[in-house]
Amino acid sequence: DVLEACRAMIAGELFSAALSGLASSMQSLHGDRGDIEGPLSGLVTDIYGALAERHPAIRHALVNAGFSSAELSDLETRVLREASGEKAQRVAMRAILQQKFRG
């Protein structure tokens, strides 16, 4: 379906841009920028939760951001399988991203 393919492409691009912006903010010397990181983290989590299992563009963006296969597996387990509810997913995702990008 063409419409679904377009939606997947747009979601993949949006996810990639949000992930890149979040990584840049987390790696900056200015410390935590809640006004940037909070909304971007929420967006990344929402797109990941909705589309990660159906659209390879989401996984591709994470690989491009430096996630290994083991890290992707851990992310999927912690965010999609273990976290119950939107808030728990966001907390799990933010913790993983902070660990990845802040070291």
PLY file of the C-alpha trace (Angstrom):
ply
format ascii 1.0
element vertex 103
property float x
property float y
property float z
element edge 102
property int vertex1
property int vertex2
end_header
0.00 0.00 0.00
1.48 3.32 -1.12
-0.02 5.32 1.73
1.46 2.98 4.36
4.85 3.12 2.65
4.76 6.93 2.71
3.79 6.94 6.39
6.63 4.56 7.20
9.12 6.70 5.29
8.00 9.90 7.04
8.03 8.22 10.46
11.51 6.86 9.77
12.81 10.30 8.81
11.15 11.95 11.81
12.51 9.28 14.15
16.01 9.64 12.72
15.97 13.44 13.04
14.61 13.33 16.60
17.15 10.68 17.63
19.99 12.71 16.11
18.87 15.88 17.89
18.52 14.02 21.17
21.97 12.47 20.84
23.51 15.87 20.08
21.82 17.45 23.08
22.87 14.62 25.40
26.45 14.81 24.19
26.75 18.58 24.49
28.85 20.18 27.17
25.91 22.26 28.39
24.38 19.44 30.44
20.79 18.30 30.54
18.49 20.41 28.45
15.07 19.31 29.64
13.36 21.72 27.27
14.91 19.85 24.35
15.54 16.36 25.66
12.16 15.78 27.26
10.05 16.39 24.14
12.53 14.66 21.83
12.77 11.66 24.14
8.98 11.43 24.19
8.78 11.62 20.41
11.50 9.00 19.94
9.77 6.69 22.42
6.32 7.15 20.87
7.52 6.45 17.33
9.65 3.52 18.49
6.76 2.02 20.45
4.34 2.36 17.57
6.51 1.33 14.64
9.71 -0.46 15.68
8.42 -3.94 15.01
6.89 -3.09 11.63
9.25 -0.66 9.98
12.95 -1.36 9.41
13.68 2.38 9.08
13.41 2.68 12.86
16.01 -0.04 13.46
18.20 1.43 10.73
18.20 4.85 12.45
19.26 3.22 15.73
22.06 1.31 13.99
23.21 4.57 12.38
23.25 6.13 15.86
25.70 3.43 16.97
23.46 0.80 18.57
24.80 -2.76 18.37
22.61 -5.81 17.88
22.82 -6.58 21.61
21.82 -3.00 22.49
18.89 -3.15 20.06
17.76 -6.39 21.64
18.03 -4.85 25.12
16.10 -1.78 23.95
13.32 -3.91 22.51
13.09 -6.00 25.66
13.11 -3.11 28.09
10.87 -0.70 26.17
8.47 -2.93 24.25
8.25 -6.04 26.41
8.93 -5.13 30.05
7.68 -1.55 30.32
3.96 -1.38 30.89
2.34 1.85 29.86
3.49 4.99 28.11
5.24 6.51 31.13
7.22 3.35 31.85
8.24 3.13 28.19
9.45 6.73 28.22
11.45 6.22 31.42
13.06 3.05 30.05
13.86 4.64 26.69
15.33 7.78 28.23
17.54 5.71 30.56
18.85 3.66 27.64
19.49 6.74 25.51
21.27 8.54 28.35
23.47 5.54 28.95
24.26 5.31 25.23
24.87 8.97 24.49
26.23 10.23 27.80
28.26 7.12 28.62
0 1
1 2
2 3
3 4
4 5
5 6
6 7
7 8
8 9
9 10
10 11
11 12
12 13
13 14
14 15
15 16
16 17
17 18
18 19
19 20
20 21
21 22
22 23
23 24
24 25
25 26
26 27
27 28
28 29
29 30
30 31
31 32
32 33
33 34
34 35
35 36
36 37
37 38
38 39
39 40
40 41
41 42
42 43
43 44
44 45
45 46
46 47
47 48
48 49
49 50
50 51
51 52
52 53
53 54
54 55
55 56
56 57
57 58
58 59
59 60
60 61
61 62
62 63
63 64
64 65
65 66
66 67
67 68
68 69
69 70
70 71
71 72
72 73
73 74
74 75
75 76
76 77
77 78
78 79
79 80
80 81
81 82
82 83
83 84
84 85
85 86
86 87
87 88
88 89
89 90
90 91
91 92
92 93
93 94
94 95
95 96
96 97
97 98
98 99
99 100
100 101
101 102
